Amino acid sequence: MNKIQMVDLHNQYLKIKKEIDDAVINVIESCAFINGPEVKSFQEELQNYLNVKHVIPCGNGTDSLQVSMMALKLKPGDEVITTTFTFIATAEVIALLGLTPVLVDVDPQTFTMDTEAIKKAITPKTKAIVPVHLFGQCADMEAILKIAKEHNLFVIEDTCQAIGADYKFSDGSVKKAGTIGNAGGVSFFPSKNLGGYGDGGAIFTDDDDLATQLRYMVNHGMTIRYHHDYIGVNSRLDSIQAAILRIKLRYLEQYNKARQESAKKYNELFANCDKLTVPYIADYSTHIFHQYTLVTKNVDRNALQKHLNDKGIPAAIYYPIPLHKQKAYLDPRYKSGDFPVSEMLCDSVISLPMHTELDDEQIKFIAESVLEFL
């Protein structure tokens, strides 16, 4: 059996090695390293894949969220609602801009924003909602859009873990994650479902005016060369990353399907275990399993992780500390117990290896090792 990786980027690369190597060499030979033709081509191909009017490449997923808030002209003191059960970047950009992060709990099944909690968190200072499509599944966007419309709020989707997931509206229409709100941000960090070989990100929108602002913002606020009408940032996707992502975009549906098949096999092996809850799939969203995350019940989760690590299985915990308990984000508005679902998840979730190269032997060994401990 091959060594088990949390994410097996090497063997994935070997399968498309010639395509990747040729793409990288072509960029090097062209010397068009910044804003070269590969970036424009990737942008257009991603727009077609997502069926969205505008894709604005940027430096990373964190920037995609920050730049979106800047382009929407959010001001210091404005409140932005997001979830406490997410990676720190979601709240980090809110705080960096002098905005006020307002945290809400998550749904115990999907781990995405509790829409009833959003309603309770809205104040006259609220200007935006940032739903997180966590672990590869969409938040309940139809409900979130309804709330946003009622209160005249922007919606910025954190799609960093869910590129390629489909959201199904009650009228039967379907849109890709990240293309539903005013803007959506995505990360191309190497471990993502669509990952480069370094940092990278992009912003999606159907709003022409907002797209223009976003393009200014990622390029120093520059409208014409050396004319800076806005305060912006330097956030660009380099041409080598774009060339790599162009190749991998062609395989994204195949990659997501492979993850779904692996998740199905895990589910079958854990079907009779009452100490584990396997990932829930909402009827309004597909799940592309950026992570395969179990909820343990009456189990020493940390001891289980050590048991797996000792057997060469790199299980991980996303996330051990909710945002409201992070030292940098402590806030007198929040105390332990205010977000019971998130706190429960932080104490009980464990994520198993999930990537495109998992084989049946590895999945069986991983599942048997979990069940052996339980």
C-alpha positions in Angstrom: 0.0 0.0 0.0 1.3 3.5 -0.9 2.0 5.9 2.0 -1.2 7.7 3.0 -1.2 11.4 2.6 -3.7 14.0 3.9 -3.5 15.4 0.4 -1.5 13.5 -2.3 -0.3 16.3 -4.6 2.7 14.4 -5.9 0.8 11.5 -7.4 -1.8 13.8 -8.8 1.0 15.8 -10.5 2.5 12.6 -11.9 -0.7 11.9 -13.8 -0.6 15.2 -15.6 3.1 15.8 -15.5 3.7 16.5 -19.1 0.8 19.0 -19.4 2.0 20.8 -16.3 5.6 20.9 -17.2 4.9 22.1 -20.8 2.6 24.8 -19.4 5.2 26.1 -16.9 8.1 26.0 -19.5 6.0 27.9 -22.0 5.5 30.7 -19.4 9.2 30.8 -18.6 10.2 30.9 -22.3 7.7 33.7 -22.9 8.9 35.7 -19.8 5.3 37.0 -19.4 5.3 36.4 -15.7 2.8 39.0 -14.5 -0.6 39.5 -16.1 0.5 37.5 -19.1 -1.8 35.7 -21.6 -2.1 32.6 -19.4 -3.8 34.7 -16.7 -6.3 36.1 -19.2 -7.0 32.6 -20.7 -7.5 31.1 -17.2 -9.8 33.9 -16.3 -12.0 33.3 -19.4 -12.0 29.5 -19.0 -13.0 29.8 -15.3 -15.8 32.3 -16.2 -17.1 29.7 -18.7 -16.9 26.9 -16.2 -18.7 28.8 -13.5 -21.1 30.5 -15.9 -20.3 33.9 -14.3 -19.7 37.2 -16.1 -16.5 38.2 -14.3 -13.6 36.4 -12.7 -10.9 38.7 -11.3 -7.7 36.8 -10.4 -5.8 37.9 -7.3 -3.0 36.8 -5.0 -4.8 34.4 -2.6 -8.1 33.5 -1.1 -7.7 35.9 1.8 -7.2 38.8 -0.6 -10.3 37.7 -2.5 -12.5 38.4 0.6 -10.7 41.6 1.6 -10.7 43.1 -1.9 -14.4 42.3 -2.2 -15.2 44.3 1.0 -13.0 47.2 -0.2 -14.7 47.3 -3.6 -18.1 47.2 -1.9 -17.0 50.3 0.0 -17.5 48.9 3.5 -16.4 51.4 6.1 -14.8 51.1 9.5 -17.5 50.4 12.1 -19.7 48.6 9.6 -20.8 45.2 10.9 -20.2 42.0 8.9 -21.9 38.8 9.9 -19.9 35.5 9.6 -19.6 32.2 11.3 -17.4 31.4 14.3 -16.6 27.9 12.9 -14.2 28.7 10.0 -10.6 29.3 9.2 -9.3 32.6 10.6 -9.0 34.4 7.3 -12.8 34.9 7.1 -12.8 37.2 10.1 -9.2 38.4 9.7 -10.0 40.5 6.7 -13.0 42.0 8.4 -10.9 43.1 11.3 -8.0 44.3 9.1 -10.4 46.8 7.4 -11.6 48.2 10.7 -15.0 46.5 10.2 -16.7 44.7 13.1 -17.0 41.0 12.8 -20.3 39.7 14.2 -20.2 36.0 14.8 -23.0 33.5 14.5 -23.3 29.7 15.2 -23.6 27.0 12.6 -26.1 24.4 11.6 -25.2 21.1 13.4 -25.7 19.0 10.2 -24.1 21.1 7.4 -21.6 23.2 9.6 -22.6 26.2 7.6 -24.2 29.4 8.9 -27.4 29.0 10.9 -29.8 31.3 9.0 -32.0 31.9 12.1 -28.9 33.1 13.9 -28.2 35.6 11.1 -31.6 37.2 11.6 -30.9 37.7 15.3 -27.5 39.2 14.7 -28.6 42.0 12.4 -28.4 45.6 13.7 -28.6 49.0 12.0 -24.8 48.8 11.5 -24.9 45.5 9.6 -23.8 45.9 6.0 -22.8 42.4 4.8 -23.0 38.7 5.4 -20.1 36.4 4.6 -21.4 32.8 4.4 -18.7 30.1 4.4 -19.2 27.1 2.1 -17.4 24.8 4.6 -15.6 21.6 3.7 -17.1 21.6 0.2 -20.8 22.2 0.7 -22.8 25.4 0.1 -24.5 27.4 2.9 -28.2 27.8 2.5 -27.9 30.7 0.0 -31.5 31.0 -0.9 -32.4 31.8 2.7 -29.4 34.0 3.1 -30.2 36.0 0.0 -33.7 36.5 1.2 -32.5 37.9 4.6 -30.0 40.1 2.7 -32.6 41.5 0.4 -35.0 42.3 3.4 -32.2 44.3 5.1 -30.3 45.7 2.1 -27.1 43.8 2.9 -24.3 42.6 0.7 -23.5 38.9 0.4 -19.8 37.9 0.0 -19.4 34.1 -0.4 -16.3 32.5 1.1 -15.9 29.8 -1.5 -12.3 28.8 -0.6 -13.3 25.2 0.1 -16.1 24.7 -2.4 -15.2 25.5 -6.0 -17.3 23.4 -8.3 -20.1 22.8 -5.8 -23.6 23.4 -7.1 -26.4 25.2 -5.3 -29.9 24.2 -6.2 -32.7 26.8 -5.7 -36.2 25.9 -4.9 -37.3 26.8 -8.4 -35.0 24.1 -9.9 -32.3 26.6 -11.1 -28.7 25.8 -10.3 -25.7 28.1 -9.7 -22.1 27.4 -8.9 -20.8 28.2 -5.4 -19.3 31.7 -5.3 -21.5 33.0 -8.1 -24.7 33.6 -6.1 -24.1 36.6 -3.9 -22.7 40.1 -4.8 -19.2 38.5 -4.9 -17.5 35.2 -4.2 -13.9 34.6 -3.2 -11.9 31.5 -3.8 -8.4 30.2 -2.9 -6.1 28.2 -5.1 -3.9 27.1 -2.3 -2.3 23.8 -3.3 -4.5 21.6 -1.1 -7.8 23.0 -2.5 -9.9 21.0 -5.0 -8.6 23.4 -7.7 -5.1 24.1 -6.3 -2.0 25.7 -7.8 1.6 25.1 -6.9 1.7 28.2 -4.7 -0.7 30.9 -3.6 -3.5 32.2 -5.8 -7.1 33.3 -5.6 -9.9 34.9 -7.6 -13.2 36.8 -7.1 -16.4 36.1 -9.0 -19.3 38.5 -9.7 -22.0 39.1 -12.2 -22.1 42.8 -11.4 -20.3 44.8 -14.1 -19.7 47.9 -12.0 -18.4 45.9 -9.1 -16.1 43.9 -11.4 -14.5 47.2 -12.6 -13.9 48.3 -9.0 -12.4 44.9 -8.2 -10.0 45.1 -11.1 -8.9 48.5 -9.8 -8.5 47.3 -6.3 -6.3 44.3 -7.0 -3.9 46.6 -9.0 -3.1 49.4 -6.5 -6.4 51.2 -7.2 -5.1 52.1 -10.6 -7.6 53.1 -13.3 -5.1 54.1 -15.9 -1.4 53.5 -15.7 0.0 55.7 -12.9 -3.4 57.1 -12.2 -4.6 55.9 -8.8 -8.2 56.9 -8.1 -8.7 54.5 -5.2 -6.7 53.0 -2.4 -6.0 49.5 -3.5 -3.6 46.6 -2.9 -1.1 44.6 -4.9 -2.8 41.2 -5.4 -2.1 39.4 -8.6 -2.2 35.8 -9.8 1.1 35.1 -11.5 1.3 33.6 -14.9 2.9 30.3 -13.9 0.1 29.6 -11.4 -2.5 30.6 -14.0 -0.9 28.1 -16.5 -1.0 25.3 -13.9 -4.6 26.1 -12.9 -5.7 26.1 -16.6 -4.5 22.5 -16.8 -6.1 21.5 -13.5 -9.4 23.2 -14.3 -9.9 20.7 -17.1 -9.8 17.9 -14.5 -11.8 19.7 -11.7 -15.1 17.8 -12.4 -13.1 14.5 -12.4 -11.3 15.5 -9.2 -14.5 16.4 -7.4 -16.2 13.1 -8.6 -13.2 11.1 -7.2 -13.6 12.8 -3.8 -17.3 12.1 -3.8 -16.7 8.4 -4.6 -14.1 8.2 -1.8 -16.6 9.8 0.6 -19.3 7.3 -0.4 -16.9 4.4 0.4 -16.0 5.9 3.8 -19.7 6.3 4.5 -20.4 2.7 3.7 -17.6 1.5 6.0 -18.8 3.7 8.9 -22.5 2.9 8.4 -23.0 0.7 11.4 -20.9 2.8 13.9 -23.1 4.8 16.3 -20.1 6.7 17.6 -19.6 8.6 14.4 -21.7 10.9 12.3 -20.7 11.0 8.7 -20.9 14.1 6.6 -24.5 15.3 5.9 -25.4 16.4 2.4 -28.1 19.0 2.2 -30.8 18.7 -0.5 -29.9 22.2 -1.8 -26.2 21.6 -2.4 -23.8 19.1 -3.9 -20.8 18.3 -1.7 -17.3 18.2 -3.3 -15.6 17.1 -0.1 -12.7 19.5 0.3 -12.6 17.7 3.6 -14.2 14.4 4.8 -15.1 15.4 8.4 -16.6 13.1 11.0 -18.3 14.1 14.2 -17.3 11.8 17.1 -19.7 11.0 19.9 -18.4 10.0 23.4 -15.0 9.5 21.9 -11.6 10.8 23.0 -11.1 12.6 19.6 -7.5 13.6 20.3 -6.6 10.1 21.3 -8.2 8.8 18.1 -6.1 11.3 16.1 -2.9 10.0 17.8 -3.9 6.4 17.2 -4.3 7.2 13.5 -1.1 9.2 13.3 0.7 6.3 14.9 -0.5 4.0 12.2 0.7 6.4 9.5 -2.7 8.0 8.9 -2.5 11.9 8.9 -5.9 12.7 10.3 -6.5 16.4 11.1 -8.7 18.6 13.1 -10.5 21.5 11.4 -11.0 23.5 13.6 -9.9 23.0 17.2 -10.7 26.6 18.4 -13.7 28.7 17.2 -13.1 32.3 16.3 -14.7 33.7 19.4 -12.1 31.9 21.6 -9.1 32.9 19.5 -6.8 35.3 21.5 -6.7 37.9 18.7 -10.5 38.0 18.4 -11.6 37.9 22.0 -14.6 40.2 22.4 -16.6 41.0 25.5 -19.8 40.5 23.5 -19.1 36.8 23.4 -18.4 34.2 26.0 -18.0 30.4 26.2 -21.3 28.7 25.6 -22.7 31.4 23.3 -22.1 29.2 20.2 -22.9 25.7 21.4 -22.9 23.9 18.1 -19.5 25.4 17.0 -18.0 24.6 20.4 -19.3 21.1 20.2 -17.8 20.6 16.7 -14.5 22.0 17.7 -14.3 19.4 20.5 -15.5 16.5 18.4 -14.7 16.7 14.7 -11.9 14.9 12.9 -11.0 14.9 9.2 -9.7 11.9 7.4 -7.4 11.9 4.3 -9.4 13.1 1.3 -7.9 13.7 -2.1 -8.1 12.5 -5.7 -5.6 9.7 -5.4 -7.1 7.7 -2.6 -7.6 4.0 -3.5 -9.8 1.4 -2.0 -7.0 -0.3 0.0 -6.1 3.0 1.7 -9.7 3.9 2.4 -10.4 0.4 3.9 -7.2 0.6 6.1 -8.1 4.1 7.3 -11.7 3.2 8.2 -10.7 -0.1 9.8 -8.1 1.8 11.9 -10.8 4.3 13.1 -13.2 1.4 14.0 -10.4 -0.5 15.7 -9.9 2.4 18.1 -13.6 2.9 18.7 
